[in-house]
């Protein structure tokens, strides 16, 4: 009984796979409309997804903008400067942001 059921399932999967393969795939050098699928996916899936990601990033930025900055606590094991940085005054990192990154003595503002 299971042998008959197993063969029937395999046959049905083969028929469904054959139908799906002949629809939009490029078969034997023929490009029968496969580009249309990717064009539609690009415009109707990828573009809205990028827009939603941009909206999410903007809203998260606005949410963080309202919160006050954390109070500076001077720990001796953080922000250690064994030697000066080779750029600028030597105290700020290369991508220093005065609103977010603290110096060893505290925030700039």
C-alpha positions in Angstrom: 0.0 0.0 0.0 2.8 2.4 0.9 4.6 1.5 -2.3 1.6 2.6 -4.4 1.1 5.8 -2.4 4.8 6.6 -2.7 4.8 6.1 -6.5 1.7 8.3 -6.9 3.3 11.1 -4.8 6.5 10.9 -6.8 4.6 11.0 -10.1 2.5 14.0 -9.0 5.6 15.9 -7.9 7.3 15.2 -11.2 4.3 16.5 -13.2 4.1 19.6 -11.1 7.8 20.3 -11.4 7.7 19.8 -15.1 4.8 22.3 -15.4 6.6 24.9 -13.3 9.9 24.5 -15.2 8.3 25.2 -18.6 6.6 28.4 -17.4 9.2 31.2 -17.0 12.5 29.4 -16.9 15.1 29.8 -19.6 15.2 26.3 -21.3 17.8 25.2 -23.8 18.9 28.6 -24.8 15.5 30.1 -25.0 14.7 33.1 -22.8 11.0 33.0 -22.8 10.0 35.8 -20.6 12.2 35.1 -17.6 13.3 38.7 -17.5 9.7 39.8 -17.0 9.6 38.0 -13.7 12.8 39.6 -12.4 11.7 43.0 -13.7 8.4 42.7 -11.8 10.1 41.4 -8.7 12.5 44.3 -8.8 9.8 46.9 -9.0 7.1 45.4 -6.9 9.1 43.6 -4.2 12.7 45.1 -4.0 11.8 48.8 -4.4 9.1 48.7 -1.7 11.4 46.7 0.6 14.1 49.3 0.2 11.6 52.1 0.9 10.4 50.3 4.1 13.9 49.9 5.3 14.6 53.6 4.7 11.4 54.5 6.6 12.4 52.2 9.5 15.9 53.7 9.7 14.4 57.2 9.7 11.9 56.5 12.4 14.5 54.8 14.6 16.8 57.8 14.2 13.9 60.2 15.2 13.2 58.0 18.2 16.8 58.1 19.4 17.0 61.8 18.7 14.4 62.5 21.5 16.3 60.6 24.2 18.9 62.5 26.3 22.5 61.4 26.1 23.7 59.0 28.9 25.6 60.6 31.7 29.4 60.2 31.4 31.0 57.8 33.9 34.8 57.7 33.9 36.0 54.1 34.1 39.8 53.6 34.1 39.7 50.7 31.7 37.7 52.5 29.0 39.0 55.2 26.6 42.6 54.6 27.5 45.2 56.4 25.4 48.6 54.7 25.7 49.9 56.8 22.8 48.5 59.6 20.7 46.6 59.0 17.4 48.7 60.0 14.4 46.1 62.5 13.1 44.7 65.7 14.5 45.4 66.5 18.1 45.9 62.8 18.9 43.0 62.4 21.4 40.1 61.8 19.0 39.6 58.6 17.0 39.6 58.8 13.2 35.8 58.7 12.9 35.1 60.7 16.0 31.5 62.0 16.5 31.3 64.6 19.3 27.6 63.9 19.9 28.1 60.2 20.6 31.8 59.4 21.3 33.3 60.6 24.6 36.9 61.6 25.2 38.8 60.3 28.2 37.7 63.3 30.2 34.0 63.3 29.1 31.8 64.6 26.3 32.9 67.7 24.4 29.6 69.5 24.7 
